[in-house]
Amino acid sequence: MKKIFKKLFAKNRIDLIQQYLKVNDPSILEIGIHRGDFSKQLISKFNPKKLYLVDPWIAYDDFIYKNSWYGNSDKSNQKIQDKYYLDLLKYFEKKIYEKRVEVHRKTSDDFFLTNKNIFDLIYIDGNHLFEFVKRDIFNALKFIKEDGIIMLDDYALKGWWNDGITKAVNFHTKEKNIKIIKKHNIFDYHHQCLIQKI
Ligand SMILES: C[S@@+](CC[C@H](N)C(=O)[O-])C[C@H]1O[C@@H](n2cnc3c(N)ncnc32)[C@H](O)[C@@H]1O
């Protein structure tokens, strides 16, 4: 059943952003980069004034991350994470030189500690556990422009992260910190949630 709705009503993340991001040369922060597939799309579609990419590229030993993209169950994943990081630096070499892309190899918590920039779009796709997403939203609200957009991936999706994204959005909605402007449902199929500060 889910597959049928997906086939009929699937929307892609870039189209969704395009619908709401009305700035010509946006300043964009992406949290959680992995191999940079989405970062490459953000660059080619929105030609941002600057794109900030944040990911620690660490393979974590803790059991809870066993089924995540950054678990370390076979003890070889750190090498793979290092390669993802180096490949990304290579891919964006020219843009980094032109100061159009900044790559920060650190957690989002550490990034926000020293950040002084304000963003038009913040895409949250880092550690998916509730406490981490809750903090990412909390920090994003401090550094998003008044009419800027915060978008979260894997909303309304129960994986190893135990629906942490949905729970964090619910938390901030209840606290009246955010308003939801668009969220996944079976007729609007994308597993994204777009929020703005109240
Ligand atoms: C689902 S992947 C990101 C995928 C990417 N946004 C895309 O769409 O292609 C999640 C990433 O979050 C990173 N990550 C894990 N903990 C993090 C943290 N505390 N802060 C920032 N990124 C984190 C992982 O290393 C991993 O690369």
The ligand as an SDF file (V2000), in Angstrom:
LIG
                    3D

 27 29  0  0  0  0  0  0  0  0999 V2000
   21.8450   10.3020    6.2610 C   0  0  0  0  0  0  0  0  0  0  0  0
   23.4980   10.8350    6.1880 S   0  0  0  0  0  0  0  0  0  0  0  0
   23.4080   12.3730    5.3480 C   0  0  0  0  0  0  0  0  0  0  0  0
   23.0190   12.2380    3.9080 C   0  0  0  0  0  0  0  0  0  0  0  0
   23.0770   13.5220    3.0860 C   0  0  0  0  0  0  0  0  0  0  0  0
   22.4270   14.6450    3.7190 N   0  0  0  0  0  0  0  0  0  0  0  0
   22.3960   13.2660    1.7510 C   0  0  0  0  0  0  0  0  0  0  0  0
   21.1790   13.5010    1.6300 O   0  0  0  0  0  0  0  0  0  0  0  0
   23.0870   12.8070    0.8300 O   0  0  0  0  0  0  0  0  0  0  0  0
   23.7820   11.2920    7.8390 C   0  0  0  0  0  0  0  0  0  0  0  0
   25.1490   11.9040    8.0970 C   0  0  0  0  0  0  0  0  0  0  0  0
   25.1270   12.5150    9.3750 O   0  0  0  0  0  0  0  0  0  0  0  0
   26.4330   12.4870    9.8980 C   0  0  0  0  0  0  0  0  0  0  0  0
   26.4010   12.7500   11.3260 N   0  0  0  0  0  0  0  0  0  0  0  0
   26.3380   11.8780   12.3480 C   0  0  0  0  0  0  0  0  0  0  0  0
   26.3680   12.5180   13.5180 N   0  0  0  0  0  0  0  0  0  0  0  0
   26.4280   13.8340   13.2350 C   0  0  0  0  0  0  0  0  0  0  0  0
   26.4870   15.0250   14.0280 C   0  0  0  0  0  0  0  0  0  0  0  0
   26.4550   14.9570   15.3640 N   0  0  0  0  0  0  0  0  0  0  0  0
   26.5670   16.2130   13.3980 N   0  0  0  0  0  0  0  0  0  0  0  0
   26.5900   16.2900   12.0360 C   0  0  0  0  0  0  0  0  0  0  0  0
   26.5380   15.2080   11.2340 N   0  0  0  0  0  0  0  0  0  0  0  0
   26.4560   14.0000   11.8310 C   0  0  0  0  0  0  0  0  0  0  0  0
   26.9360   11.1110    9.5150 C   0  0  0  0  0  0  0  0  0  0  0  0
   28.3570   11.0610    9.5110 O   0  0  0  0  0  0  0  0  0  0  0  0
   26.3090   10.9060    8.1310 C   0  0  0  0  0  0  0  0  0  0  0  0
   27.2260   11.2030    7.1120 O   0  0  0  0  0  0  0  0  0  0  0  0
  1  2  1  0
  2  3  1  0
  2 10  1  0
  3  4  1  0
  4  5  1  0
  5  6  1  0
  5  7  1  0
  7  8  2  0
  7  9  1  0
 10 11  1  0
 11 12  1  0
 11 26  1  0
 12 13  1  0
 13 14  1  0
 13 24  1  0
 14 15  1  0
 14 23  1  0
 15 16  2  0
 16 17  1  0
 17 18  1  0
 17 23  2  0
 18 19  1  0
 18 20  2  0
 20 21  1  0
 21 22  2  0
 22 23  1  0
 24 25  1  0
 24 26  1  0
 26 27  1  0
M  CHG  2   2   1   9  -1
M  END
$$$$
